[in-house]
Amino acid sequence: MSDLPFYLPQGNECGLFELAWKHRLPLLLKGPTGCGKTRFVAYMAAKLARPLYTVSCHDDLTAADLTGRYLLKGGDTVWTDGPLTSAVRSGGICYLDEVVEARKDVTVVLHPLTDDRRLLPLDRTGELLQAPADFMLVVSYNPGYQNVLKQLKPSTRQRFVAIEFDFPPPELEQRVVAEESGLSESQVRPLIALAGRLRALKGHDLEEGVSTRLLVYCATLMVAGVGIAEAVQATMIEPLSDDPDVKKGLQDVVRAVFG
């Protein structure tokens, strides 16, 4: 267990994940960017001793990118499995991060894997793969960031067991940031307080609040010798906005917290 990625549970998400895997149920993770969804999946894959195939979805991601395609190798045309096919063949976990960013034909490929058939048709090779018991499909997205044009259809959402994530409570987030960065918890504490203040601005001046990931980045820079003001500017202000007025407002919040 010492080789497991670091992860502090917020609730019963680990138990739910393991039950979903055991009972061959696909899983949907919902939550803001940088709150720990990807780390959670890596932790659970290691805990269950299953190979993990992670795909960061984007606008140009097609079904063929997931299933595979014929490629030229040394003058020959050779079929090469994509990450989804590799996960099915090996009984691994396939994690599609920000699945709503992918093209619509991706969900068509996923549907037969998310019901009791658990099948992956490979039209180009004529194969019909039956997913083994150890295979699991996990997808994630950020419901607070997606617009009307990029949402999971209800018919797709209802194929998954879903777990909602949020940023950890302050005392837990403090432990996470300290562990990940090496900064002492006493030095991390005011960063957590600042993050809470900045997150309260989401939906007003900001589209997204400060992620736990950015807090780790800030603490890491501080451990490396960067001053707190410069570290905060580089990780908790500049990544959040390009608007000079918004950034000035964020700096006012920083001064209010640190004095």
C-alpha positions as CSV (number, residue, x, y, z in Angstrom):
1,M,0.0,0.0,0.0
2,S,3.0,2.3,0.4
3,D,3.1,2.7,-3.4
4,L,-0.3,4.2,-3.5
5,P,-0.6,7.8,-4.8
6,F,-1.3,10.2,-1.9
7,Y,-5.1,10.8,-1.5
8,L,-7.1,11.8,1.6
9,P,-10.8,10.7,1.3
10,Q,-13.5,13.3,1.9
11,G,-16.3,10.8,2.5
12,N,-17.2,7.3,1.3
13,E,-16.0,7.9,-2.3
14,C,-13.4,5.1,-2.0
15,G,-16.0,2.6,-0.9
16,L,-18.4,3.6,-3.7
17,F,-15.7,3.3,-6.3
18,E,-14.7,-0.1,-5.2
19,L,-18.3,-1.3,-5.1
20,A,-18.9,0.1,-8.6
21,W,-15.8,-1.8,-9.9
22,K,-16.8,-5.0,-8.1
23,H,-20.3,-4.9,-9.6
24,R,-19.2,-3.8,-13.1
25,L,-20.9,-0.4,-12.9
26,P,-19.5,2.6,-14.9
27,L,-18.8,5.7,-12.8
28,L,-19.2,9.4,-13.4
29,L,-17.2,12.0,-11.3
30,K,-18.5,15.5,-11.1
31,G,-16.7,18.4,-9.6
32,P,-14.7,21.6,-10.2
33,T,-11.3,21.7,-11.9
34,G,-8.4,20.7,-9.7
35,C,-10.4,19.3,-6.8
36,G,-8.7,15.9,-6.9
37,K,-10.8,13.7,-9.3
38,T,-7.8,12.5,-11.4
39,R,-5.7,11.8,-8.3
40,F,-8.7,9.9,-6.8
41,V,-8.9,7.6,-9.9
42,A,-5.1,7.0,-9.9
43,Y,-5.3,6.1,-6.2
44,M,-8.2,3.7,-6.7
45,A,-6.6,2.1,-9.7
46,A,-3.4,1.5,-7.7
47,K,-5.4,0.2,-4.7
48,L,-7.3,-2.3,-6.9
49,A,-4.1,-3.2,-8.7
50,R,-5.6,-2.4,-12.1
51,P,-3.8,-0.8,-15.1
52,L,-5.0,2.8,-15.7
53,Y,-5.5,4.4,-19.1
54,T,-6.2,8.1,-18.8
55,V,-7.5,10.2,-21.6
56,S,-7.7,14.0,-21.4
57,C,-10.7,14.7,-23.7
58,H,-10.7,17.7,-26.1
59,D,-12.7,19.0,-29.0
60,D,-10.8,17.0,-31.6
61,L,-11.0,13.6,-29.7
62,T,-12.8,11.1,-31.9
63,A,-14.0,7.6,-31.3
64,A,-11.1,6.2,-33.3
65,D,-8.7,8.0,-30.9
66,L,-10.2,5.8,-28.2
67,T,-10.7,2.5,-30.0
68,G,-7.7,2.5,-32.3
69,R,-6.8,2.7,-36.0
70,Y,-4.6,1.2,-38.7
71,L,-1.2,2.8,-38.9
72,L,1.7,2.4,-41.4
73,K,4.7,0.7,-39.8
74,G,7.6,-0.3,-42.0
75,G,5.5,-0.4,-45.1
76,D,2.8,-2.5,-43.5
77,T,-0.6,-1.5,-42.3
78,V,-1.0,-2.5,-38.6
79,W,-3.9,-2.2,-36.3
80,T,-3.0,-0.3,-33.1
81,D,-5.3,-0.3,-30.1
82,G,-6.4,2.9,-28.6
83,P,-6.5,3.4,-24.8
84,L,-10.2,2.3,-24.4
85,T,-9.5,-0.9,-26.3
86,S,-6.3,-1.5,-24.4
87,A,-8.2,-1.1,-21.1
88,V,-10.9,-3.5,-22.2
89,R,-8.4,-6.2,-23.4
90,S,-6.4,-5.9,-20.2
91,G,-9.2,-5.6,-17.7
92,G,-8.0,-2.2,-16.8
93,I,-9.6,1.1,-15.8
94,C,-10.2,3.7,-18.6
95,Y,-10.6,7.2,-17.3
96,L,-12.0,9.9,-19.6
97,D,-11.3,13.2,-18.1
98,E,-13.7,16.1,-19.1
99,V,-15.6,13.7,-21.3
100,V,-18.0,16.4,-22.5
101,E,-15.2,18.0,-24.4
102,A,-14.9,15.1,-26.8
103,R,-16.8,14.8,-30.0
104,K,-20.3,13.3,-30.0
105,D,-19.3,10.1,-31.7
106,V,-17.3,9.2,-28.6
107,T,-20.5,8.7,-26.5
108,V,-21.9,6.3,-29.2
109,V,-18.8,4.1,-28.6
110,L,-19.3,4.2,-24.8
111,H,-22.9,3.3,-24.7
112,P,-22.5,-0.5,-25.2
113,L,-19.9,-0.5,-22.5
114,T,-22.2,1.2,-20.0
115,D,-25.0,-1.3,-19.8
116,D,-25.2,-5.0,-19.1
117,R,-23.8,-5.9,-22.5
118,R,-20.3,-4.4,-21.7
119,L,-19.3,-4.7,-25.3
120,L,-16.9,-2.7,-27.4
121,P,-17.5,-3.1,-31.2
122,L,-14.4,-2.5,-33.4
123,D,-16.0,-1.9,-36.8
124,R,-12.7,-1.6,-38.6
125,T,-11.4,-5.0,-37.4
126,G,-14.7,-6.8,-37.2
127,E,-14.1,-7.6,-33.5
128,L,-16.7,-7.5,-30.8
129,L,-14.9,-7.3,-27.5
130,Q,-16.6,-8.5,-24.3
131,A,-15.2,-6.5,-21.4
132,P,-13.9,-8.7,-18.6
133,A,-15.0,-8.4,-15.0
134,D,-12.0,-6.3,-14.0
135,F,-12.7,-3.6,-16.7
136,M,-14.1,-0.3,-15.5
137,L,-15.1,2.9,-17.3
138,V,-14.8,6.1,-15.4
139,V,-15.6,9.6,-16.8
140,S,-15.5,13.0,-15.3
141,Y,-16.6,16.6,-16.0
142,N,-17.0,20.0,-14.4
143,P,-20.7,20.8,-14.4
144,G,-20.1,24.4,-13.2
145,Y,-17.9,25.2,-16.2
146,Q,-19.8,23.6,-19.1
147,N,-22.1,25.7,-21.2
148,V,-25.4,24.7,-22.9
149,L,-23.6,23.3,-25.9
150,K,-21.4,21.0,-23.8
151,Q,-23.4,18.9,-21.5
152,L,-23.9,15.2,-21.1
153,K,-27.2,14.1,-22.4
154,P,-29.6,12.7,-19.8
155,S,-29.6,9.4,-21.7
156,T,-25.8,9.2,-21.2
157,R,-25.7,10.5,-17.6
158,Q,-28.2,7.9,-16.5
159,R,-25.9,5.1,-17.6
160,F,-23.5,6.0,-14.8
161,V,-23.3,5.8,-11.0
162,A,-22.3,9.4,-10.1
163,I,-20.2,10.9,-7.3
164,E,-20.0,14.6,-6.7
165,F,-16.7,16.1,-5.7
166,D,-15.9,19.5,-4.3
167,F,-12.8,21.2,-2.8
168,P,-11.9,19.5,0.5
169,P,-12.9,21.2,3.8
170,P,-10.2,23.6,5.1
171,E,-8.6,21.2,7.6
172,L,-8.4,18.4,5.0
173,E,-7.2,20.7,2.2
174,Q,-4.5,22.0,4.6
175,R,-3.2,18.5,5.1
176,V,-3.3,17.7,1.4
177,V,-1.4,20.9,0.4
178,A,1.2,20.4,3.1
179,E,1.8,16.7,2.2
180,E,2.0,17.5,-1.6
181,S,4.3,20.5,-1.3
182,G,6.4,19.9,1.8
183,L,5.3,23.3,3.2
184,S,4.4,23.3,6.9
185,E,0.7,23.2,7.8
186,S,1.1,26.5,9.7
187,Q,2.4,28.2,6.5
188,V,-0.3,26.5,4.4
189,R,-3.2,27.7,6.7
190,P,-3.3,31.3,5.4
191,L,-3.2,30.0,1.8
192,I,-6.3,28.0,2.6
193,A,-8.0,31.0,4.1
194,L,-7.2,33.0,0.9
195,A,-8.5,30.3,-1.3
196,G,-11.8,30.4,0.6
197,R,-12.1,34.1,0.0
198,L,-11.3,33.8,-3.7
199,R,-13.7,30.9,-4.2
200,A,-16.5,33.1,-2.8
201,L,-16.0,35.3,-5.9
202,K,-16.8,32.5,-8.3
203,G,-19.8,33.5,-10.5
204,H,-19.2,37.2,-9.8
205,D,-15.8,38.2,-10.9
206,L,-14.4,34.8,-11.6
207,E,-15.5,31.8,-13.8
208,E,-13.5,29.4,-11.6
209,G,-12.3,29.5,-8.0
210,V,-8.8,28.6,-6.9
211,S,-8.2,24.9,-7.2
212,T,-6.5,22.6,-4.7
213,R,-3.9,22.0,-7.5
214,L,-3.1,25.7,-7.6
215,L,-2.7,25.8,-3.8
216,V,-0.2,23.0,-4.1
217,Y,1.7,24.9,-6.8
218,C,1.8,28.0,-4.6
219,A,3.1,26.1,-1.6
220,T,5.7,24.3,-3.8
221,L,7.0,27.7,-5.0
222,M,7.3,28.9,-1.5
223,V,9.2,25.8,-0.5
224,A,11.6,26.5,-3.4
225,G,12.3,30.0,-1.9
226,V,9.8,32.2,-3.8
227,G,8.3,34.9,-1.6
228,I,4.7,34.5,-0.7
229,A,3.5,37.6,-2.6
230,E,5.2,36.5,-5.8
231,A,4.0,32.9,-5.3
232,V,0.4,33.9,-4.8
233,Q,0.5,36.3,-7.8
234,A,1.8,33.5,-10.0
235,T,-0.5,30.7,-8.9
236,M,-3.7,32.3,-7.4
237,I,-4.1,35.5,-9.4
238,E,-2.6,35.3,-12.9
239,P,-4.2,31.8,-13.7
240,L,-7.7,33.1,-12.7
241,S,-8.1,36.2,-14.9
242,D,-6.5,38.3,-17.6
243,D,-8.7,41.3,-16.7
244,P,-6.6,44.1,-15.0
245,D,-9.6,45.2,-12.9
246,V,-10.4,41.7,-11.7
247,K,-6.7,41.0,-10.9
248,K,-6.6,44.3,-8.8
249,G,-9.7,43.1,-6.9
250,L,-8.0,39.8,-6.3
251,Q,-4.9,41.5,-5.0
252,D,-7.1,43.5,-2.6
253,V,-8.4,40.3,-1.2
254,V,-4.8,39.0,-0.8
255,R,-3.8,42.1,1.1
256,A,-6.9,41.7,3.3
257,V,-5.9,38.2,4.2
258,F,-2.1,38.7,4.7
259,G,-2.2,42.3,5.8
